[in-house]
């Protein structure tokens, strides 16, 4: 089962990573100024991860596929790693859809 891991960035902002059951990071959040905003971001991922229209499939300037997960208001709530192929990116999306809804939360900031 997946889990959300809350950490603190060097600049003091909070962020979360969604990790698959094998420990691989499949989604990384933006930076949040408060832990409660970060927790709200996790809830938004759980809610929006099941809606295919919330995934924005992109390609980096170096040609690597990746995706962003957007909230109902269109704001990006998580970004994937860079993948080697579009099929690997699509597998990443499937992994978010599988892992996010029931993922536990591990707070490493306490």
N, C-alpha and C positions, 0 to 999 in steps of 0.2 A: 504494500500500500504506500502511496505517496505521502509526502509531508511538506509543509511550508516551514521554512527556517528563517526566523527573523534575526537579523544582525545589524550592527551599526557600522556605517561607512566612516572613513577617516575624517570626513568633515562633520561628523556627528549626526548625520541623517540616518533614519532607519530604512531598511530595505528588506524584502523577502525574496527567497528563491523557492520555487516549487521543485522538489526533487522526486524522481521516480523511485519505485521500490528498490532499484539497484543502486540508488544514491546519486545517479546522474542528474545534474541540474537541467530542467527542461523549460523553465521560464524564470526571468529575473525582472523584478519591479524597478520602478523609478525610485528616487530618494524621497522620503517623507520627513517632514519636520517634527512630527510627533508619532509616538508608538500607536496611538489610537487611529490615526490616519492610515498607518501601515496595516493595522488590523482590518480596517474598512476595505483596504485594497485587496486583502486576502478574500474577504467575503464577496467582493465584486468579481474576483477570478472564479470563485466557486459558482456564482450565479451565471456569469457570462460564458463560461467555458463550454457549455453545451450548445451554444448557438453558432452554427457555422458562419453566419454573416458577421460575427464579431471578430473573425480572424482575417487579418490583412496580410496577404502573402506578398512578400517583397523580395527584391534582389539588391544586394549591396553593390557599391561602385566597383568592387573587384569581381562581381558576377556570382557571388555566393548567395544561395537562397536562405531566407529567414522569414519569421513572421512576428507580427505584433498582435496582441489580444487587446481589444478595445472595450470600454464600458459602454453603457447605453447612451451616454452623452458624447461618445466619439473619442474620449480621452484614452490614450494608451495606458493600460494598467500592467502590462508585462511584455517583455521582448524575449525572443528565443536566441539561442546561439546561432552562429553561421553554420550552415550545412553544406555538404559536398554535392548534394543533388536535390532536386525537387521532391523525389520520393522520400528521401530522408527527412526533409522538412515536413512533408505530409504525415510521416510517422511520428514526428515530434508533436504535431497538432493532435493526432490521435492519442498520444500519451498524456497530453494535458487534459483532454476530454475524459480519459479513463481515471487519472490520478487526482484531479483537482476536487471533485465533488465531496469525497469522503476523506480527504487528506487531513491528518492531524497537524497541529501547529507546535513547533518547538521554538521557544524564545531563548535565544543565546545572549540576550542583552542583560539578563538578570544575574 
